[in-house]
Amino acid sequence: MTIFHFALLRGIRNPLSMVVNCMIPLIIILIRPFWTGGDIAGFGNLPGFGLLAFTIMGGAFLMSQSILSDKVDGAIMRILAAPVTMRRYLAENLLSCMVPLVIQIALISLLGFILYDWSLALSFALFLCYTVLALSSVAMAFAWHCLFKSKENSNTGFSLVLTLMMMLGGVFIPIEILPGFLEYAGVIFPVYWAMQGIRSVLETGTMLTEYWLGIAAILLFAIAFLLYGGKRRII
């Protein structure tokens, strides 16, 4: 069994991961008021877009926990003792995390197109933005796991950081109402740029410069996280 298949099976067999990656997104997309309000700029009447971003980031962390499990129980040392490079190990784990996330995002985009008359352009823009956010979230989870040797400490710490990112990234509350410098503090988080890109395409109906700037920023975050997590620090 390849690293990809083993990591994928461990991810989808995790009950909490299945709830976050399968049940919750379907519940969110089926709650019509989340998607049919009128306050686009602040998501005040459209919380579905922010809730989906929150779910994606949480689901990415749960899917990536096989990395931490291998680190804690020493399995990674045995894997790397075989003819397996760190690059291959991380690449296959990354792919195993992305497959269910991309399927989830594609399904949500399709249901939005069917249920809420999203245009093809909007559905594609949301699919691309959420997919890139998922990639950055998995990469961030890999880098995060490098910092811990305990699952409990990792989970607790990430819960706090995720809540902070959602607050400052404009998911839970509009960033415009944050005081002083906090209005701009979210730029250090990929979810901030995802929300900016989504707002842009919702307001304009097309993928303009602000949208692509958000996509580029999220990709840069993903590259930075992978460069850090790709080091042998994970051991």
C-alpha positions as CSV (number, residue, x, y, z in Angstrom):
1,M,0.0,0.0,0.0
2,T,1.4,3.4,-1.0
3,I,1.8,6.3,1.4
4,F,-1.0,8.1,-0.4
5,H,-3.5,5.2,0.0
6,F,-2.6,4.6,3.7
7,A,-2.8,8.3,4.6
8,L,-6.1,8.7,2.7
9,L,-7.7,5.7,4.5
10,R,-6.5,7.0,7.9
11,G,-8.0,10.4,7.1
12,I,-11.5,9.2,5.9
13,R,-11.7,6.6,8.7
14,N,-11.5,9.4,11.3
15,P,-15.1,10.0,12.4
16,L,-14.6,13.6,13.2
17,S,-12.9,14.2,9.9
18,M,-15.8,12.6,8.0
19,V,-18.3,14.8,9.9
20,V,-16.3,18.0,9.1
21,N,-15.5,17.2,5.5
22,C,-18.8,15.6,4.5
23,M,-21.7,16.2,6.8
24,I,-21.1,19.8,7.8
25,P,-20.5,21.3,4.3
26,L,-23.7,19.6,3.0
27,I,-25.7,21.0,6.0
28,I,-24.3,24.5,5.3
29,I,-25.0,24.5,1.6
30,L,-28.6,23.3,2.2
31,I,-29.5,26.1,4.7
32,R,-30.9,28.6,2.2
33,P,-30.7,31.8,4.4
34,F,-26.9,31.3,4.6
35,W,-26.6,31.9,0.8
36,T,-29.6,34.2,-0.2
37,G,-29.2,37.3,2.0
38,G,-28.3,40.7,0.8
39,D,-25.2,41.9,2.7
40,I,-22.5,40.7,0.4
41,A,-19.7,43.1,1.5
42,G,-19.7,42.0,5.1
43,F,-21.2,38.5,4.8
44,G,-23.7,39.7,7.4
45,N,-26.6,38.0,5.7
46,L,-24.5,35.5,3.7
47,P,-22.6,33.6,6.4
48,G,-22.3,30.5,4.2
49,F,-19.2,31.6,2.4
50,G,-17.3,32.3,5.7
51,L,-18.6,29.1,7.4
52,L,-17.4,27.0,4.4
53,A,-13.9,28.6,4.6
54,F,-13.9,27.7,8.4
55,T,-14.9,24.1,7.6
56,I,-12.3,23.7,4.9
57,M,-9.5,24.8,7.2
58,G,-10.7,22.6,10.0
59,G,-11.1,19.7,7.7
60,A,-7.6,20.2,6.2
61,F,-6.1,20.0,9.7
62,L,-8.0,16.8,10.6
63,M,-7.0,15.2,7.3
64,S,-3.3,16.0,7.9
65,Q,-3.1,14.5,11.3
66,S,-1.5,11.3,9.9
67,I,1.7,13.4,9.6
68,L,1.6,14.0,13.4
69,S,0.7,10.4,14.1
70,D,3.7,9.2,12.1
71,K,5.9,11.6,14.0
72,V,4.6,10.7,17.5
73,D,4.7,6.9,17.1
74,G,8.0,7.0,15.2
75,A,6.6,5.6,12.0
76,I,8.1,8.3,9.9
77,M,11.6,7.1,10.8
78,R,10.8,3.6,9.5
79,I,9.2,5.1,6.4
80,L,12.2,7.2,5.6
81,A,14.6,4.3,6.3
82,A,13.0,2.7,3.2
83,P,13.7,4.1,-0.3
84,V,11.3,6.9,0.3
85,T,12.4,10.5,0.2
86,M,10.9,13.2,2.5
87,R,9.6,15.0,-0.7
88,R,7.7,11.9,-1.8
89,Y,6.3,11.3,1.7
90,L,5.0,14.9,2.0
91,A,3.7,15.0,-1.6
92,E,1.7,11.8,-1.1
93,N,0.3,13.0,2.2
94,L,-0.6,16.3,0.6
95,L,-2.4,14.6,-2.2
96,S,-4.3,12.3,0.3
97,C,-5.5,15.4,2.1
98,M,-6.5,17.3,-1.0
99,V,-8.6,14.6,-2.7
100,P,-11.5,14.6,-0.2
101,L,-11.3,18.4,0.2
102,V,-11.5,19.0,-3.6
103,I,-14.4,16.6,-3.9
104,Q,-16.2,18.5,-1.1
105,I,-15.6,21.9,-2.7
106,A,-16.6,20.7,-6.2
107,L,-19.9,19.3,-4.7
108,I,-20.6,22.5,-2.9
109,S,-20.0,24.5,-6.1
110,L,-22.3,22.2,-8.1
111,L,-25.1,22.4,-5.4
112,G,-24.8,26.2,-5.3
113,F,-25.1,26.3,-9.1
114,I,-28.2,24.1,-8.9
115,L,-29.9,25.4,-5.8
116,Y,-29.1,29.1,-5.8
117,D,-28.6,29.8,-9.5
118,W,-24.9,30.7,-9.2
119,S,-23.5,31.4,-12.6
120,L,-20.8,29.2,-14.0
121,A,-18.3,32.0,-13.5
122,L,-19.2,32.4,-9.9
123,S,-19.2,28.6,-9.3
124,F,-15.8,28.2,-10.9
125,A,-14.4,31.3,-9.0
126,L,-15.5,29.9,-5.7
127,F,-14.3,26.4,-6.5
128,L,-10.8,27.8,-7.4
129,C,-10.6,30.1,-4.4
130,Y,-11.7,27.4,-1.9
131,T,-9.4,24.8,-3.5
132,V,-6.4,27.1,-3.2
133,L,-7.4,27.8,0.4
134,A,-7.6,24.1,1.1
135,L,-4.1,23.7,-0.4
136,S,-2.7,26.4,1.8
137,S,-4.6,25.0,4.9
138,V,-3.0,21.6,4.4
139,A,0.4,23.1,3.9
140,M,-0.1,25.2,7.1
141,A,-1.2,22.1,9.0
142,F,2.0,20.3,7.9
143,A,4.1,23.2,9.2
144,W,2.1,23.3,12.4
145,H,2.7,19.7,13.1
146,C,6.5,20.4,13.0
147,L,6.1,22.4,16.2
148,F,4.5,19.6,18.4
149,K,5.2,16.2,19.7
150,S,1.7,15.8,21.3
151,K,-1.6,15.5,19.5
152,E,-3.4,17.1,22.4
153,N,-1.2,20.2,22.4
154,S,-1.4,20.4,18.6
155,N,-5.2,20.2,18.6
156,T,-5.6,22.7,21.4
157,G,-3.2,25.2,20.0
158,F,-4.6,25.0,16.5
159,S,-8.2,25.5,17.7
160,L,-7.1,28.8,19.3
161,V,-5.1,29.9,16.2
162,L,-8.0,28.9,13.9
163,T,-10.4,31.0,15.9
164,L,-8.1,34.0,15.8
165,M,-7.7,33.6,12.0
166,M,-11.4,33.5,11.5
167,M,-11.9,36.6,13.7
168,L,-9.1,38.7,12.0
169,G,-9.7,37.3,8.6
170,G,-13.2,38.6,8.2
171,V,-15.0,35.3,8.5
172,F,-16.9,35.7,11.8
173,I,-17.2,39.5,11.7
174,P,-16.5,42.1,9.0
175,I,-13.0,43.4,9.2
176,E,-14.3,46.9,8.7
177,I,-15.6,47.0,12.3
178,L,-12.3,45.9,13.9
179,P,-10.6,48.7,15.8
180,G,-7.4,50.3,14.6
181,F,-4.6,48.1,13.3
182,L,-6.7,44.9,13.9
183,E,-8.5,45.8,10.7
184,Y,-5.3,45.0,8.8
185,A,-3.9,42.3,11.0
186,G,-5.6,39.5,9.1
187,V,-3.3,40.0,6.0
188,I,-0.9,37.5,7.6
189,F,-3.5,34.8,7.3
190,P,-4.5,33.0,4.0
191,V,-8.2,33.0,4.9
192,Y,-8.2,36.9,4.8
193,W,-7.1,36.8,1.2
194,A,-9.7,34.1,0.4
195,M,-12.5,36.2,1.9
196,Q,-11.3,39.3,0.0
197,G,-11.3,37.3,-3.3
198,I,-14.7,35.9,-2.6
199,R,-16.2,39.3,-1.8
200,S,-14.7,40.7,-4.9
201,V,-16.2,38.1,-7.2
202,L,-19.6,38.4,-5.4
203,E,-19.7,42.1,-5.8
204,T,-18.5,42.3,-9.4
205,G,-19.7,39.0,-10.8
206,T,-16.3,38.4,-12.4
207,M,-12.7,37.6,-11.5
208,L,-11.0,40.9,-11.5
209,T,-7.6,42.0,-10.2
210,E,-8.5,41.9,-6.5
211,Y,-9.7,38.2,-6.9
212,W,-6.5,37.1,-8.6
213,L,-4.4,39.0,-6.0
214,G,-6.1,37.0,-3.3
215,I,-5.4,33.7,-5.1
216,A,-1.7,34.7,-5.6
217,A,-1.4,35.6,-1.9
218,I,-2.9,32.3,-0.8
219,L,-0.5,30.4,-3.1
220,L,2.5,32.2,-1.6
221,F,1.3,31.2,1.8
222,A,1.1,27.6,0.7
223,I,4.6,27.7,-0.8
224,A,6.0,29.2,2.4
225,F,4.3,26.6,4.6
226,L,5.5,23.7,2.4
227,L,9.0,25.0,2.4
228,Y,9.0,25.0,6.2
229,G,7.1,21.8,6.6
230,G,9.2,20.1,3.9
231,K,12.3,20.4,6.0
232,R,13.4,17.4,8.2
233,R,12.1,19.4,11.2
234,I,9.0,17.2,11.0
235,I,11.0,14.4,12.4
